[in-house]
Amino acid sequence: MLRVAVIGSGPSGVYTAQSLIEQQTVPDIEVYVLDRLPCPYGLVRYGVAPDHEKIKSLQNNLRTVLEHPGVRFLGNVEVGAAGLGVAELREIFDAVVFCVGAATDRRLGIPGEELPGSHPATDFVAWYSAHPDAAAVRFTLAARSAVVIGVGNVAVDVARMLSRGAAELAATDMPQGPLGALADSRVEDVWMVGRRGPSQAKFTTKELRELGSLPDTEVRVRPEELALDPAYREPGELPAVARRNVEVLRGWAARAAAREADPASPDTGVRGRRRRIHLRFFLRPVEVLGDAGGVRGVRFERTAPDGRGGVTGTGEYEEIEGQLVLRSVGYRGTPQPGLPFDEATGTVPHQAGRVLRDGVPLPGVYVAGWIKRGPTGVIGTNRPCAKETAQSLLADAAGLAGRGTAEDPVAALTRAGQRPVAWPGWLAIEAAETEWGRGLGRGTVKLPDWAGLLDAARTADLTG
């Protein structure tokens, strides 16, 4: 018997479990997928925007793996400083794979970043996604203008959610608090700002195009700003996604030029819309402006291409008004107790998924996903990453099997002070969310706090 713990039930964790149970080289294997939350699916549940139903439907594929007879999901299991360490896990399991992602946002490192009204975009995403850690977070959306710093998919999600009406989101699983805040939102202008050019933006074309299809919302770009990017002028050599992005921006720029030439022209079909999304490029944030009463805007330095793929400051500055600032400049992994950590990359040192301490593999300890390779790629990128790690673990299986305790893992975890929520507990949470939504006259609505989730889970047999 080879008993493996996979820490994290997001895509990288579930794909690791799938790779382990579908292999043919080790016939007797049990995989326990552990998660700090009582709910599975990681960022698919708590990071994908509620209006992206097609992407959220990936939960159905992940469910199939977690319902496999060789896999057991155990939520509400704390691993790390406040819970089980590597040594304790190795006493219970023969091998441990950490798939814990990149949990914190990157900092801007500029004055004013901590002012009231300045937030990591991750906080805003957690709020509208009903992450239980964000139950105490409140966004009133009384701002007239919001500044989103960053031009990746998370920034696009945030800009889109700020611009959507509550009526469009009522059919999603968004909890009542955020839905009501969006219904009362006073936001009229959303500024999404990047320090480099349009050809280097990290959003994908599908997400970019969605901004142009939002009801009662106009997308504005500045043709002269886009033209600063040499690749924008000659996009033929760009990668496919960047080239398609440029094509979308070219269309918006042509519309802007037509409006400038004839302000009375009805050609755009967007005049008089309630909200505006402004896409700005070649602006580097240097200070969040405001005081103890809240933010009032962001000061940017104009940048220019340096000819080497980066940008350089020009010494010219511009202020953009905003009573809400959301910083979306990337994620970063955090140190895991008992594991080595590379501060420069925010990842755990490894070789093909085997964790390395001073260049030597730690027996039975592996990584997959963002904590392995950094916050790069899309959800599907986790498949080959997980497969590589699983293959390394299976190659080591002969020296690992039977190292853990013979005690049942649920009993061992309970004895260690954990209160695992097994699959029936998660199904009880799903049922409670469906019932709650029905009572509100909506579809399924997420339970937004720890108490509600655990109370629902404990109506089931927690040990499966």
C-alpha positions as CSV (number, residue, x, y, z in Angstrom):
1,M,0.0,0.0,0.0
2,L,1.2,3.5,-0.9
3,R,-0.7,6.2,1.0
4,V,-0.2,9.7,-0.4
5,A,-1.4,13.1,1.0
6,V,-2.0,15.8,-1.5
7,I,-2.2,19.2,0.3
8,G,-4.6,21.4,-1.6
9,S,-7.8,20.6,-3.6
10,G,-7.5,23.1,-6.4
11,P,-6.7,22.1,-9.9
12,S,-3.0,21.3,-9.3
13,G,-3.9,19.1,-6.3
14,V,-6.8,17.3,-8.0
15,Y,-4.7,16.8,-11.2
16,T,-1.9,15.3,-9.0
17,A,-4.4,12.9,-7.4
18,Q,-5.7,12.0,-10.9
19,S,-2.2,11.3,-12.2
20,L,-1.5,9.1,-9.2
21,I,-4.7,6.9,-9.5
22,E,-4.6,6.6,-13.3
23,Q,-1.1,5.2,-13.4
24,Q,-0.4,1.5,-13.8
25,T,2.9,1.0,-12.1
26,V,1.8,1.0,-8.5
27,P,-1.4,-1.0,-8.2
28,D,-2.2,-0.4,-4.5
29,I,-2.4,3.3,-3.8
30,E,-4.6,5.6,-1.7
31,V,-4.7,9.3,-2.2
32,Y,-6.0,11.7,0.5
33,V,-6.7,15.2,-0.7
34,L,-6.4,17.6,2.2
35,D,-7.6,21.2,2.3
36,R,-7.7,23.9,4.9
37,L,-11.2,24.8,3.8
38,P,-14.2,22.5,4.2
39,C,-14.9,23.0,0.5
40,P,-12.9,21.6,-2.5
41,Y,-11.8,23.1,-5.8
42,G,-9.5,25.9,-4.6
43,L,-9.4,28.9,-6.9
44,V,-12.0,27.4,-9.2
45,R,-14.5,28.0,-6.4
46,Y,-12.9,31.0,-4.8
47,G,-11.0,32.7,-7.6
48,V,-13.0,32.4,-10.8
49,A,-15.4,35.2,-11.1
50,P,-19.1,34.2,-10.5
51,D,-20.2,35.3,-14.0
52,H,-17.6,32.9,-15.6
53,E,-19.9,29.9,-15.4
54,K,-18.2,27.9,-18.2
55,I,-14.9,28.0,-16.3
56,K,-16.6,27.3,-13.0
57,S,-18.1,24.2,-14.5
58,L,-14.6,22.7,-14.4
59,Q,-15.7,21.8,-10.8
60,N,-17.6,18.9,-12.5
61,N,-14.3,17.4,-13.8
62,L,-12.6,17.9,-10.5
63,R,-15.5,16.3,-8.7
64,T,-15.1,13.1,-10.8
65,V,-11.6,12.7,-9.5
66,L,-12.5,13.4,-5.9
67,E,-15.3,10.8,-6.1
68,H,-13.0,8.1,-7.3
69,P,-12.8,5.1,-5.0
70,G,-9.1,5.5,-4.6
71,V,-9.3,9.2,-3.5
72,R,-10.7,10.7,-0.3
73,F,-11.3,14.4,0.2
74,L,-10.7,15.7,3.8
75,G,-11.4,19.4,4.3
76,N,-11.0,21.6,7.4
77,V,-7.5,20.1,7.9
78,E,-4.9,22.8,8.8
79,V,-1.4,22.2,7.5
80,G,1.4,24.6,8.4
81,A,2.3,26.8,11.3
82,A,-1.1,26.5,13.0
83,G,-1.6,22.8,12.2
84,L,0.2,19.7,11.0
85,G,3.8,20.0,10.0
86,V,5.8,18.0,7.4
87,A,7.1,15.6,10.1
88,E,3.6,14.9,11.4
89,L,2.2,14.3,7.9
90,R,5.1,11.9,7.1
91,E,4.1,9.9,10.2
92,I,0.6,9.4,8.8
93,F,1.4,9.2,5.0
94,D,4.1,7.6,3.0
95,A,4.4,10.7,0.8
96,V,3.2,14.2,0.8
97,V,2.6,16.5,-2.2
98,F,2.2,20.2,-1.5
99,C,-0.1,21.9,-4.0
100,V,-0.7,25.1,-1.9
101,G,-0.6,27.7,-4.7
102,A,0.6,31.3,-4.3
103,A,-1.5,32.7,-1.5
104,T,-0.5,36.3,-1.2
105,D,-0.5,39.3,-3.5
106,R,2.7,41.1,-4.6
107,R,3.3,44.5,-3.2
108,L,3.8,47.7,-5.1
109,G,6.3,49.1,-2.6
110,I,5.1,52.7,-3.0
111,P,4.0,55.4,-0.5
112,G,0.3,55.3,0.4
113,E,-0.2,51.7,-0.4
114,E,-1.7,51.0,3.0
115,L,-4.2,54.0,3.0
116,P,-7.9,53.2,3.6
117,G,-9.5,52.4,0.3
118,S,-6.3,50.8,-1.1
119,H,-6.7,47.0,-1.3
120,P,-5.1,44.0,-2.9
121,A,-7.4,42.8,-5.7
122,T,-7.2,39.4,-4.0
123,D,-9.3,40.9,-1.1
124,F,-11.9,42.1,-3.6
125,V,-12.0,38.7,-5.3
126,A,-12.3,36.9,-2.0
127,W,-15.2,39.1,-1.0
128,Y,-17.3,38.6,-4.1
129,S,-16.4,34.9,-4.2
130,A,-17.6,34.3,-0.6
131,H,-14.2,33.1,0.7
132,P,-14.8,32.4,4.4
133,D,-11.6,34.2,5.3
134,A,-13.1,37.3,3.8
135,A,-16.4,37.2,5.8
136,A,-15.5,40.3,7.7
137,V,-14.4,42.2,4.6
138,R,-16.8,44.9,3.4
139,F,-16.7,46.9,0.1
140,T,-19.4,49.6,0.1
141,L,-18.5,50.8,-3.5
142,A,-19.4,54.4,-2.7
143,A,-16.5,55.5,-4.9
144,R,-17.3,57.3,-8.1
145,S,-14.0,56.3,-9.7
146,A,-11.9,53.2,-9.1
147,V,-8.3,52.5,-10.1
148,V,-7.2,49.0,-10.9
149,I,-3.4,48.7,-11.1
150,G,-2.4,45.8,-13.4
151,V,-3.4,44.4,-16.8
152,G,-3.8,40.7,-16.2
153,N,-6.9,38.5,-16.1
154,V,-7.5,39.2,-12.4
155,A,-7.5,43.0,-13.2
156,V,-9.9,42.4,-16.0
157,D,-12.2,40.3,-13.7
158,V,-12.1,43.1,-11.1
159,A,-12.9,45.8,-13.7
160,R,-15.7,43.8,-15.1
161,M,-17.3,43.0,-11.7
162,L,-17.1,46.7,-10.8
163,S,-19.0,47.5,-14.1
164,R,-21.6,44.8,-14.0
165,G,-25.1,45.4,-12.7
166,A,-26.5,43.4,-9.8
167,A,-29.4,42.1,-12.0
168,E,-26.9,40.4,-14.3
169,L,-25.2,38.7,-11.3
170,A,-28.4,37.6,-9.4
171,A,-28.3,34.3,-11.3
172,T,-24.8,33.5,-10.1
173,D,-23.7,32.0,-6.7
174,M,-22.5,35.4,-5.4
175,P,-23.6,35.9,-1.8
176,Q,-26.2,38.5,-0.9
177,G,-23.8,41.0,0.7
178,P,-21.6,41.6,-2.4
179,L,-24.7,41.4,-4.6
180,G,-26.4,44.2,-2.6
181,A,-23.2,46.3,-2.6
182,L,-23.0,46.1,-6.4
183,A,-26.7,47.1,-6.7
184,D,-25.9,50.2,-4.6
185,S,-22.6,50.9,-6.4
186,R,-21.8,54.5,-7.4
187,V,-18.8,53.5,-9.5
188,E,-18.9,55.2,-12.9
189,D,-15.3,55.2,-14.1
190,V,-12.9,52.2,-13.8
191,W,-9.3,52.8,-14.8
192,M,-7.2,49.7,-15.5
193,V,-3.6,50.8,-15.7
194,G,-0.4,49.0,-16.8
195,R,3.2,50.1,-16.7
196,R,4.1,48.5,-20.0
197,G,2.5,48.4,-23.4
198,P,-0.6,46.6,-24.8
199,S,1.5,43.9,-26.5
200,Q,2.9,42.9,-23.1
201,A,-0.4,42.8,-21.1
202,K,-1.1,39.5,-19.5
203,F,-4.9,39.3,-20.0
204,T,-6.3,36.8,-22.5
205,T,-8.3,37.8,-25.5
206,K,-11.6,36.3,-24.4
207,E,-11.5,38.2,-21.1
208,L,-10.5,41.4,-22.8
209,R,-13.4,41.2,-25.3
210,E,-15.9,40.7,-22.5
211,L,-15.2,44.3,-21.4
212,G,-16.6,45.5,-24.7
213,S,-19.8,43.5,-24.3
214,L,-20.9,44.7,-20.9
215,P,-24.3,46.4,-20.9
216,D,-24.4,50.1,-20.3
217,T,-20.6,50.3,-20.3
218,E,-18.2,52.0,-22.7
219,V,-14.5,50.9,-23.1
220,R,-12.1,53.8,-23.8
221,V,-8.5,53.6,-25.0
222,R,-6.1,56.3,-26.2
223,P,-4.8,55.6,-29.7
224,E,-1.7,57.8,-29.1
225,E,-0.9,55.8,-26.0
226,L,-1.3,52.4,-27.7
227,A,0.9,53.6,-30.6
228,L,3.9,54.0,-28.2
229,D,4.3,50.3,-28.3
230,P,6.3,49.3,-31.4
231,A,4.7,45.8,-31.4
232,Y,1.3,47.4,-31.5
233,R,2.2,49.1,-34.7
234,E,3.7,45.9,-36.2
235,P,2.0,43.0,-34.4
236,G,2.8,40.3,-36.9
237,E,5.6,38.8,-34.9
238,L,3.7,38.7,-31.6
239,P,2.5,35.4,-30.0
240,A,-1.0,34.5,-30.9
241,V,-2.7,35.7,-27.7
242,A,-0.9,39.1,-27.7
243,R,-1.6,39.6,-31.4
244,R,-5.3,38.9,-30.9
245,N,-5.3,41.3,-27.9
246,V,-3.8,44.0,-30.1
247,E,-6.5,43.4,-32.7
248,V,-9.2,44.0,-30.1
249,L,-7.5,47.2,-28.9
250,R,-7.1,48.4,-32.5
251,G,-10.8,48.1,-33.0
252,W,-11.5,50.2,-29.9
253,A,-8.8,52.7,-31.0
254,A,-10.5,53.1,-34.4
255,R,-13.8,53.8,-32.6
256,A,-12.1,56.3,-30.4
257,A,-10.6,58.1,-33.4
258,A,-14.0,58.2,-35.2
259,R,-15.6,59.7,-32.1
260,E,-12.8,62.3,-31.9
261,A,-13.2,63.2,-35.5
262,D,-17.0,63.6,-35.2
263,P,-18.2,63.8,-31.6
264,A,-21.8,63.8,-32.8
265,S,-21.4,60.6,-34.8
266,P,-23.6,57.6,-33.6
267,D,-21.1,55.1,-35.1
268,T,-20.0,53.7,-31.8
269,G,-23.4,53.0,-30.3
270,V,-22.0,53.7,-26.8
271,R,-22.6,57.4,-26.2
272,G,-24.5,58.1,-23.0
273,R,-23.7,54.8,-21.3
274,R,-23.6,54.9,-17.5
275,R,-20.1,53.4,-16.9
276,R,-16.7,53.8,-18.6
277,I,-13.7,51.4,-18.4
278,H,-10.5,53.2,-19.3
279,L,-7.5,51.1,-20.4
280,R,-4.3,52.9,-19.9
281,F,-0.7,51.9,-20.7
282,F,2.8,53.1,-20.1
283,L,2.0,54.4,-16.6
284,R,4.0,53.3,-13.5
285,P,2.4,53.9,-10.1
286,V,4.7,55.9,-7.8
287,E,2.3,56.9,-5.0
288,V,-1.2,56.3,-3.8
289,L,-2.6,59.7,-2.8
290,G,-4.8,60.4,0.1
291,D,-4.8,60.6,3.9
292,A,-6.3,58.8,6.9
293,G,-9.8,59.6,5.5
294,G,-9.1,57.5,2.4
295,V,-7.5,57.4,-1.0
296,R,-8.2,60.1,-3.6
297,G,-6.2,58.8,-6.5
298,V,-2.9,57.4,-7.8
299,R,0.1,59.3,-9.1
300,F,1.8,57.6,-12.1
301,E,5.0,58.2,-14.0
302,R,4.8,58.0,-17.7
303,T,7.1,55.3,-19.1
304,A,8.5,54.5,-22.5
305,P,9.9,51.3,-24.1
306,D,13.6,50.8,-23.4
307,G,14.2,48.6,-26.5
308,R,14.9,45.5,-24.4
309,G,11.4,44.5,-23.5
310,G,11.1,46.7,-20.5
311,V,10.3,50.3,-19.8
312,T,12.0,53.4,-18.4
313,G,10.7,56.4,-16.6
314,T,10.3,59.7,-18.5
315,G,10.0,62.1,-15.6
316,E,6.5,63.0,-16.7
317,Y,3.7,62.4,-14.1
318,E,-0.1,62.1,-14.2
319,E,-2.7,61.7,-11.4
320,I,-5.8,59.6,-11.9
321,E,-8.6,60.2,-9.5
322,G,-10.0,57.3,-7.5
323,Q,-11.7,56.7,-4.2
324,L,-11.0,53.0,-4.5
325,V,-7.6,51.5,-5.5
326,L,-7.2,47.8,-6.2
327,R,-3.7,46.4,-6.7
328,S,-3.5,43.5,-9.1
329,V,0.2,43.0,-9.9
330,G,0.5,39.3,-9.3
331,Y,0.6,36.5,-6.7
332,R,3.4,35.2,-4.6
333,G,4.0,31.9,-2.8
334,T,4.5,31.9,1.0
335,P,7.0,29.8,3.0
336,Q,5.7,26.5,4.2
337,P,6.8,25.4,7.6
338,G,9.3,22.6,7.4
339,L,10.0,23.1,3.7
340,P,12.9,25.1,2.1
341,F,11.8,28.2,0.3
342,D,13.3,30.5,-2.4
343,E,12.5,34.1,-1.4
344,A,13.5,35.4,-4.8
345,T,11.0,33.3,-6.8
346,G,8.4,32.6,-4.1
347,T,8.6,28.9,-4.7
348,V,9.9,25.7,-3.1
349,P,13.2,24.4,-4.6
350,H,12.6,21.1,-6.4
351,Q,13.8,18.8,-9.2
352,A,10.9,17.4,-11.3
353,G,8.7,18.0,-8.2
354,R,11.0,16.4,-5.6
355,V,11.6,19.0,-2.9
356,L,15.3,19.8,-2.5
357,R,17.0,21.0,0.7
358,D,20.6,22.1,-0.1
359,G,20.3,20.3,-3.4
360,V,19.3,17.0,-1.8
361,P,15.8,15.5,-2.2
362,L,13.7,15.4,0.9
363,P,12.4,11.8,1.1
364,G,8.7,11.6,0.4
365,V,8.1,15.3,0.0
366,Y,6.9,16.8,-3.3
367,V,5.4,20.0,-4.8
368,A,3.1,20.8,-7.8
369,G,1.3,23.9,-9.1
370,W,2.2,27.5,-8.4
371,I,4.3,26.7,-5.2
372,K,6.4,24.6,-7.6
373,R,6.7,26.8,-10.7
374,G,5.4,30.2,-9.6
375,P,2.1,31.9,-10.6
376,T,2.2,31.3,-14.3
377,G,-0.1,29.8,-16.9
378,V,-3.8,29.0,-16.9
379,I,-5.7,26.2,-15.2
380,G,-4.8,23.7,-17.8
381,T,-1.1,24.4,-17.3
382,N,-1.4,22.4,-14.0
383,R,-2.0,19.1,-15.8
384,P,1.6,18.5,-17.1
385,C,3.0,20.1,-14.0
386,A,1.1,17.6,-11.8
387,K,1.9,14.7,-14.0
388,E,5.6,15.4,-13.8
389,T,5.4,15.4,-10.0
390,A,3.3,12.3,-9.9
391,Q,5.8,10.4,-12.1
392,S,8.6,11.4,-9.8
393,L,6.7,10.2,-6.7
394,L,5.8,6.9,-8.4
395,A,9.4,6.3,-9.4
396,D,10.3,6.6,-5.7
397,A,7.4,4.4,-4.6
398,A,9.4,1.3,-3.7
399,G,11.3,3.3,-1.1
400,L,8.2,5.0,0.3
401,A,5.5,2.4,0.7
402,G,4.8,1.4,4.2
403,R,6.7,4.3,5.8
404,G,3.5,5.9,7.2
405,T,1.4,4.7,10.1
406,A,-0.9,1.8,9.7
407,E,-3.6,3.8,11.5
408,D,-6.5,5.1,9.5
409,P,-5.6,8.6,8.3
410,V,-8.9,10.1,9.5
411,A,-8.4,8.7,13.0
412,A,-4.8,9.9,13.0
413,L,-5.8,13.4,11.9
414,T,-8.5,13.5,14.5
415,R,-6.1,12.4,17.2
416,A,-3.8,15.2,16.1
417,G,-6.5,17.7,16.8
418,Q,-8.0,18.1,13.4
419,R,-11.8,17.9,12.6
420,P,-11.9,16.6,9.1
421,V,-14.8,17.3,6.8
422,A,-15.1,14.4,4.4
423,W,-17.0,14.2,1.1
424,P,-20.5,13.7,2.7
425,G,-19.8,16.9,4.7
426,W,-19.1,18.8,1.5
427,L,-22.3,17.4,-0.1
428,A,-24.2,18.7,2.9
429,I,-22.7,22.2,2.3
430,E,-23.8,22.0,-1.4
431,A,-27.3,21.1,-0.3
432,A,-27.4,23.9,2.2
433,E,-26.3,26.4,-0.4
434,T,-28.9,25.2,-2.8
435,E,-31.6,25.5,-0.1
436,W,-30.4,29.0,1.0
437,G,-30.5,30.2,-2.6
438,R,-34.0,28.8,-3.1
439,G,-35.2,30.7,0.0
440,L,-33.8,33.9,-1.6
441,G,-35.5,33.2,-4.9
442,R,-32.2,32.6,-6.6
443,G,-30.2,29.5,-7.6
444,T,-27.4,28.2,-5.5
445,V,-25.9,30.9,-3.3
446,K,-22.5,30.3,-1.5
447,L,-22.4,30.3,2.3
448,P,-19.9,33.1,3.0
449,D,-18.5,32.3,6.5
450,W,-16.7,29.5,8.4
451,A,-19.6,29.0,10.9
452,G,-22.2,28.5,8.2
453,L,-20.0,26.1,6.2
454,L,-19.0,24.0,9.2
455,D,-22.6,23.9,10.6
456,A,-23.8,22.6,7.3
457,A,-21.0,20.0,7.0
458,R,-21.7,18.7,10.4
459,T,-25.2,17.6,9.5
460,A,-23.5,14.8,7.6
461,D,-21.2,12.0,8.7
462,L,-17.9,13.9,8.8
463,T,-15.8,10.8,8.4
464,G,-17.5,9.5,5.3
